[in-house]
């Protein structure tokens, strides 16, 4: 069961990483490295911890992308003091 | 509440892409360039989905006009929570000349056909910056409009809209059915998560042609030329206040 969760987490991060300012390749390589490093972890507690770390990164990325977009649009369309 | 909301979404060049004018000056380069949903349309979809989550509306229908690729944009709206989609097929030359007048005629026809009670659109598209479609759609339907909305509330059969206007905020109350256009601060659009994208594949997208809706998409406008904005001139540094005054006088500024 946790294998599927890990896979889903990885794919989700892969999708989100495509928008990363430093480039889709950069984020994909780092994502692969991070998952490969933890490949041999079998303890279910540790796995849960890593998955929630992945979910945390997802939230951070979403916030980053949103802020970037919001600031760009605010600058373009609204009077700046 | 049995209300149905129609949300228009437009596929535009992604906001972060550096725009380049075609060498023949007939338009901008779109081939191979990243496209995504217009940011103001994202805000419109989010508002519609929020209304559905509050159980104030029953169904959210996402609409887009254009060639095959706009289905991606409709799928994004479905992944954000819209219930079904309508793809109005417009391609080739017709798509190049498609503008607010034709789109608003299409939306008006769809609103009648789908018996929509509310239309939510982005206030403007970041590619043409027309800021006309919402207003024209309301006029064609003879519906009231709440444009540049930064807050929308349904109170009985009326809509209370807080609008962003020069110099502040204006609050109006309009009767339903109505057209609302979304401004930047209306909400924070949700990200389409992977599970939702997967679920969205099951949702239906209907195909429709403008002719089926009795709409003529030929344009009355012809684009003559597209140019880049003038390059920013470098600034000049001066040593003393006298130099500054002299330079300003030379430039005819004082």
HADDOCK unambig.tbl for C-alpha pairs under 7 A between the chains (distance, minus, plus):
assign (segid A and resid 12 and name CA) (segid B and resid 194 and name CA) 5.85 0.50 0.50
assign (segid A and resid 62 and name CA) (segid B and resid 191 and name CA) 6.96 0.50 0.50
